[in-house]
Amino acid sequence: MGVDIREYKNNLRKKYRGWREALSPEEKRERDDRIFRRVIRCEAVQKADTVICFISTPIEVDTHRLIHYCWRHGKQVAVPKCLEQRGRMAFYLISSWEDVEVGKFSLLEPAPERCQKLTDMERSVCIVPGFSFDPQGYRLGFGKGYYDRFLSSYKGIKLGICYSACVAPKLPRGRFDVPVDFLLTEKYVKKI
């Protein structure tokens, strides 16, 4: 009898969610700060005109500081909006927090009526979220498939950000999963 891969992935999500929720605010801030410093020193980020980035929730590696950094340094910031078409996202340029609103899954998303849709992804880099990554660059996401679909056609450099305690030896993967190009944690940067 085979293993139910969905149950296995859900158990991994619970494990890594529990670890993240157990972090004290001080520990989280310190880890987030180390990851932030690694990200902004990354050559791909320094050279990019546009940073495609998720807006973090409390259990994710903080991206709010990175978004502010990009604005201050003249980089465009594009954030995802989940579309009605199942599993699809569009990215919109935001220039302030006034450009976002609570959207699908209670996530902060761009307000399309106030933002320009990102159509040119040349000279961009994508900051990729995940509950977990493995050393081969594969990720365990939140289970809805939005980033998997986007990454399958994204041609730019993909940076996965994650806490080192959430890096698994090997994650289950499907034939459509796409690895990131770099994995950044509070302890290291790994080129895949």
C-alpha positions as a Markdown table, in Angstrom:
| # | Residue | x | y | z |
|---|---|---|---|---|
| 1 | Met | 0.0 | 0.0 | 0.0 |
| 2 | Gly | 1.4 | 3.4 | -1.0 |
| 3 | Val | 1.9 | 6.5 | 1.2 |
| 4 | Asp | -0.7 | 9.3 | 1.0 |
| 5 | Ile | 1.6 | 12.1 | -0.1 |
| 6 | Arg | -1.0 | 14.8 | 0.8 |
| 7 | Glu | -1.2 | 13.6 | 4.4 |
| 8 | Tyr | 2.6 | 13.4 | 4.5 |
| 9 | Lys | 2.9 | 17.0 | 3.2 |
| 10 | Asn | 0.2 | 18.2 | 5.6 |
| 11 | Asn | 2.1 | 16.6 | 8.5 |
| 12 | Leu | 5.3 | 18.4 | 7.4 |
| 13 | Arg | 3.4 | 21.7 | 7.3 |
| 14 | Lys | 2.1 | 21.2 | 10.8 |
| 15 | Lys | 5.6 | 20.4 | 12.0 |
| 16 | Tyr | 7.1 | 23.5 | 10.5 |
| 17 | Arg | 4.2 | 25.7 | 11.5 |
| 18 | Gly | 4.6 | 24.5 | 15.1 |
| 19 | Trp | 8.3 | 25.2 | 15.1 |
| 20 | Arg | 7.7 | 28.7 | 13.7 |
| 21 | Glu | 4.9 | 29.5 | 16.2 |
| 22 | Ala | 7.2 | 28.4 | 19.1 |
| 23 | Leu | 9.8 | 31.0 | 18.2 |
| 24 | Ser | 9.9 | 33.9 | 20.6 |
| 25 | Pro | 9.5 | 37.4 | 19.0 |
| 26 | Glu | 13.2 | 38.1 | 19.8 |
| 27 | Glu | 14.4 | 34.9 | 18.2 |
| 28 | Lys | 12.2 | 35.5 | 15.1 |
| 29 | Arg | 13.4 | 39.1 | 14.8 |
| 30 | Glu | 17.1 | 38.0 | 15.0 |
| 31 | Arg | 16.6 | 35.2 | 12.4 |
| 32 | Asp | 14.7 | 37.5 | 10.1 |
| 33 | Asp | 17.4 | 40.2 | 10.4 |
| 34 | Arg | 20.1 | 37.7 | 9.4 |
| 35 | Ile | 18.1 | 36.5 | 6.4 |
| 36 | Phe | 17.3 | 40.1 | 5.4 |
| 37 | Arg | 21.1 | 40.9 | 5.4 |
| 38 | Arg | 21.9 | 37.9 | 3.3 |
| 39 | Val | 19.1 | 38.7 | 0.8 |
| 40 | Ile | 20.2 | 42.4 | 0.3 |
| 41 | Arg | 23.8 | 41.3 | -0.2 |
| 42 | Cys | 22.8 | 38.8 | -2.9 |
| 43 | Glu | 24.1 | 39.8 | -6.3 |
| 44 | Ala | 20.8 | 38.9 | -8.0 |
| 45 | Val | 18.9 | 41.3 | -5.7 |
| 46 | Gln | 21.4 | 44.1 | -6.1 |
| 47 | Lys | 21.3 | 43.8 | -9.9 |
| 48 | Ala | 17.5 | 43.4 | -10.2 |
| 49 | Asp | 15.3 | 46.3 | -11.3 |
| 50 | Thr | 12.2 | 44.5 | -10.0 |
| 51 | Val | 11.9 | 42.4 | -6.9 |
| 52 | Ile | 9.0 | 40.0 | -7.0 |
| 53 | Cys | 8.1 | 39.3 | -3.4 |
| 54 | Phe | 5.4 | 37.9 | -1.2 |
| 55 | Ile | 4.0 | 40.0 | 1.7 |
| 56 | Ser | 4.9 | 37.9 | 4.7 |
| 57 | Thr | 2.4 | 36.7 | 7.4 |
| 58 | Pro | 3.5 | 36.4 | 11.0 |
| 59 | Ile | 4.7 | 32.8 | 10.7 |
| 60 | Glu | 6.8 | 33.5 | 7.6 |
| 61 | Val | 10.3 | 35.0 | 7.2 |
| 62 | Asp | 9.6 | 38.8 | 7.4 |
| 63 | Thr | 9.6 | 40.5 | 4.0 |
| 64 | His | 8.2 | 43.9 | 5.1 |
| 65 | Arg | 11.7 | 45.2 | 5.8 |
| 66 | Leu | 12.9 | 43.9 | 2.4 |
| 67 | Ile | 10.1 | 45.7 | 0.6 |
| 68 | His | 11.0 | 48.9 | 2.4 |
| 69 | Tyr | 14.6 | 48.5 | 1.5 |
| 70 | Cys | 13.7 | 48.0 | -2.2 |
| 71 | Trp | 11.6 | 51.2 | -2.2 |
| 72 | Arg | 14.4 | 53.2 | -0.6 |
| 73 | His | 16.9 | 51.9 | -3.2 |
| 74 | Gly | 14.8 | 52.6 | -6.3 |
| 75 | Lys | 13.7 | 49.1 | -7.1 |
| 76 | Gln | 10.2 | 48.2 | -8.2 |
| 77 | Val | 8.4 | 45.8 | -5.9 |
| 78 | Ala | 5.8 | 43.4 | -7.4 |
| 79 | Val | 3.5 | 41.4 | -5.1 |
| 80 | Pro | 1.1 | 38.6 | -5.9 |
| 81 | Lys | -2.7 | 38.6 | -6.2 |
| 82 | Cys | -4.4 | 35.3 | -6.2 |
| 83 | Leu | -6.8 | 35.2 | -9.1 |
| 84 | Glu | -10.3 | 33.6 | -9.3 |
| 85 | Gln | -8.9 | 31.1 | -11.8 |
| 86 | Arg | -7.7 | 28.3 | -9.5 |
| 87 | Gly | -4.1 | 28.3 | -8.7 |
| 88 | Arg | -3.1 | 31.4 | -10.8 |
| 89 | Met | -1.5 | 34.6 | -9.6 |
| 90 | Ala | -0.8 | 38.0 | -11.2 |
| 91 | Phe | 1.8 | 40.4 | -9.9 |
| 92 | Tyr | 1.2 | 44.1 | -9.3 |
| 93 | Leu | 3.7 | 46.9 | -8.6 |
| 94 | Ile | 3.2 | 48.5 | -5.2 |
| 95 | Ser | 4.9 | 51.7 | -4.1 |
| 96 | Ser | 3.5 | 52.0 | -0.6 |
| 97 | Trp | 1.4 | 50.0 | 1.9 |
| 98 | Glu | -1.6 | 52.0 | 0.8 |
| 99 | Asp | -1.5 | 49.9 | -2.4 |
| 100 | Val | -2.4 | 46.7 | -0.6 |
| 101 | Glu | -5.6 | 45.3 | 0.9 |
| 102 | Val | -6.7 | 42.1 | 2.6 |
| 103 | Gly | -7.5 | 39.6 | -0.2 |
| 104 | Lys | -7.9 | 35.9 | -0.7 |
| 105 | Phe | -6.9 | 33.6 | 2.2 |
| 106 | Ser | -6.8 | 36.8 | 4.4 |
| 107 | Leu | -3.4 | 37.7 | 2.8 |
| 108 | Leu | -2.3 | 41.2 | 2.0 |
| 109 | Glu | -2.6 | 41.7 | -1.8 |
| 110 | Pro | -2.2 | 44.5 | -4.2 |
| 111 | Ala | -5.4 | 46.5 | -5.0 |
| 112 | Pro | -5.5 | 46.1 | -8.8 |
| 113 | Glu | -7.4 | 49.4 | -9.3 |
| 114 | Arg | -4.5 | 51.3 | -7.7 |
| 115 | Cys | -1.6 | 49.3 | -9.1 |
| 116 | Gln | 0.0 | 48.6 | -12.4 |
| 117 | Lys | 0.2 | 44.9 | -13.4 |
| 118 | Leu | 3.7 | 43.6 | -13.9 |
| 119 | Thr | 4.1 | 42.4 | -17.5 |
| 120 | Asp | 7.8 | 42.7 | -18.0 |
| 121 | Met | 9.8 | 40.4 | -15.8 |
| 122 | Glu | 13.1 | 41.0 | -17.4 |
| 123 | Arg | 15.8 | 42.1 | -14.8 |
| 124 | Ser | 13.7 | 40.7 | -12.0 |
| 125 | Val | 14.4 | 38.4 | -9.1 |
| 126 | Cys | 11.7 | 36.4 | -7.2 |
| 127 | Ile | 11.7 | 35.9 | -3.5 |
| 128 | Val | 9.9 | 32.5 | -3.0 |
| 129 | Pro | 8.1 | 31.5 | 0.2 |
| 130 | Gly | 7.9 | 28.1 | 1.7 |
| 131 | Phe | 7.2 | 26.2 | 4.9 |
| 132 | Ser | 10.3 | 24.2 | 4.1 |
| 133 | Phe | 13.0 | 23.8 | 1.4 |
| 134 | Asp | 15.4 | 21.0 | 0.8 |
| 135 | Pro | 19.1 | 21.3 | -0.2 |
| 136 | Gln | 18.1 | 20.6 | -3.8 |
| 137 | Gly | 16.0 | 23.7 | -3.9 |
| 138 | Tyr | 12.6 | 22.1 | -3.8 |
| 139 | Arg | 9.9 | 23.6 | -1.6 |
| 140 | Leu | 6.9 | 22.7 | 0.5 |
| 141 | Gly | 4.4 | 25.5 | 0.1 |
| 142 | Phe | 1.1 | 26.1 | 1.6 |
| 143 | Gly | -0.6 | 23.5 | -0.5 |
| 144 | Lys | -2.6 | 25.6 | -3.0 |
| 145 | Gly | -0.2 | 25.4 | -5.9 |
| 146 | Tyr | 0.0 | 29.1 | -6.7 |
| 147 | Tyr | 3.8 | 29.5 | -6.7 |
| 148 | Asp | 4.3 | 26.1 | -8.3 |
| 149 | Arg | 2.3 | 27.3 | -11.4 |
| 150 | Phe | 4.0 | 30.7 | -11.5 |
| 151 | Leu | 7.5 | 29.3 | -11.1 |
| 152 | Ser | 7.0 | 26.8 | -13.9 |
| 153 | Ser | 7.1 | 29.6 | -16.4 |
| 154 | Tyr | 9.2 | 32.2 | -14.5 |
| 155 | Lys | 12.6 | 32.7 | -16.3 |
| 156 | Gly | 14.3 | 34.9 | -13.7 |
| 157 | Ile | 16.4 | 34.0 | -10.6 |
| 158 | Lys | 14.4 | 32.4 | -7.8 |
| 159 | Leu | 15.6 | 32.9 | -4.2 |
| 160 | Gly | 14.0 | 30.7 | -1.5 |
| 161 | Ile | 14.0 | 32.1 | 2.0 |
| 162 | Cys | 13.5 | 29.9 | 5.0 |
| 163 | Tyr | 14.7 | 29.3 | 8.6 |
| 164 | Ser | 17.5 | 26.7 | 8.7 |
| 165 | Ala | 15.5 | 24.6 | 11.2 |
| 166 | Cys | 12.9 | 24.2 | 8.4 |
| 167 | Val | 15.2 | 22.9 | 5.8 |
| 168 | Ala | 14.4 | 19.2 | 5.3 |
| 169 | Pro | 16.9 | 16.6 | 4.0 |
| 170 | Lys | 14.6 | 15.8 | 1.1 |
| 171 | Leu | 11.0 | 16.9 | 0.3 |
| 172 | Pro | 8.5 | 15.0 | -1.8 |
| 173 | Arg | 8.2 | 16.5 | -5.2 |
| 174 | Gly | 6.0 | 16.2 | -8.2 |
| 175 | Arg | 6.9 | 16.3 | -11.9 |
| 176 | Phe | 5.9 | 20.0 | -12.2 |
| 177 | Asp | 7.8 | 21.2 | -9.1 |
| 178 | Val | 10.6 | 23.7 | -9.9 |
| 179 | Pro | 13.5 | 24.2 | -7.6 |
| 180 | Val | 14.8 | 27.6 | -6.5 |
| 181 | Asp | 18.2 | 28.8 | -7.7 |
| 182 | Phe | 19.4 | 29.9 | -4.3 |
| 183 | Leu | 18.3 | 29.0 | -0.7 |
| 184 | Leu | 18.9 | 31.6 | 1.9 |
| 185 | Thr | 18.6 | 31.0 | 5.6 |
| 186 | Glu | 19.9 | 32.8 | 8.7 |
| 187 | Lys | 23.0 | 30.6 | 8.6 |
| 188 | Tyr | 23.9 | 30.3 | 4.9 |
| 189 | Val | 23.3 | 31.0 | 1.2 |
| 190 | Lys | 23.3 | 27.9 | -0.9 |
| 191 | Lys | 23.5 | 28.0 | -4.7 |
| 192 | Ile | 21.5 | 25.1 | -6.1 |
